[in-house]
Amino acid sequence: MRPLPERACDAHMHIFDARFAPSPHWPRKPPHADVAAYRQLQARNGTGRCVVVTPSTYGVDNACTLDALAQLGDSARGVAVVDADVSQEELARLASQRVCGLRVNFVSPQSWGETAPRMLETLAHKVAPLGWHIQVFAHPEQLLAMEPLLASLPVPLVIDHIGRVDPAEGTQGPAFKLLQRLLGGGNTWVKLSGAYMRSREGAPRYGDMVPIGQALVRHAPEQVVWGSDWPHTTEPAGSVNDDDLVDVLLAWCGNADTLRRVLVDNPQRLYGFE
C-alpha cells in the first residue's frame, strides 16, 4: 500500500459508540466502531482528515456524530441526518459543530419510514443559506427517476458510493451515463466509496469496479472524493480489508497528482477544511 499524501481525507466513515442508543426503528445491533478504533485505522492508512456521516442506525439523533467531531477536532467535518421538519435553529446548532451537509437515504430503513423525493427538495432549500451540500444514497433506478430534481437542486449534490452502479452494466449503462450528465452540470460530486457493494469479483481487487472508478476520475477529476465507508456495516464482519480499499483507490487514480487531488484538494473545497 502506497503512503497517502499529507492531509488525505477519508470523506465517508461512520462512528458507532455504545454510549449512544440506536433508534428504535433500527433492526440490527451496531458494531463497536468508536473514535479510538477509527484513529487506529488512520494511523495505518495515513489519512489525516475525515468526514463523519451519521448512520441510519441513529435515526435523526446526531449526538454520536457530534461527539465524534468534538473528539476529532478541526480535522473532521460532519454530515447529519434530519427529518423534513428540522428547524433552522437545529441546523444552526449543527453548523456550529462543523456539520456541513445532510444525508438523504433512499436505501436503508429510516426512522420516518420511506424517503420521498419531496424531502430531498425541502431539505436542499433549508440548507442553501448555510452553504451546505446534500448527500444522496439511492439505488440507480431511483437516481434515474429523480434526475430532473437532482440536476436542479440549489446546493451542491454528493452522490454516495458511486451511485451503486452495477459493474455488469459498466460505463455504458444508464446509471453511469446519468453520473456523467450530473457531473457535467458542475454542481455534483461523486464519492468513490463502497466498491464492495455491487462487485461480483469481490476482494481483494474488486476488479470489476476499477473501470468504473477510473472512468469517473477521468471524466471529472475535480468532482470526486474518496471514502472508506468504515466500518463497512453493509458487509459481513471482518470481510473487508481497508488496505485493499486503498489499493483500489490507487488503481482508480493512476498517479500521485490525481491521488492528491482526490484525497486533499477536492475534499478541502467541498468540506471547507483549512
Buried (B, 14 or more C-beta within 10 A) or exposed (E): BEEBBEBBBBBBBBBBBEEBEBBEEBEEEBBEBBBEBBEEBBEEBBBBBBBBBBBBBBBBBBEBBBBBBEBBEEBBBBBBBBBBEBEEEBBEEBBEBBBBBBBBBBBEBBBBEEBEBEBBBBBBEBBEEBEBBBBBBBBBEBBBEBEEBBBEBEBBBBBBBBBBBBBEBBBEBEBBBBBBEBBEEEBBBBBBBBBBBBBEBBBEBBBBBBBBBBBBBEBBBEBBBBBBBBBBBEBEEEEBEBEBBBBBBBBBBEEEEBBBBBBBBBBBEBBEBE
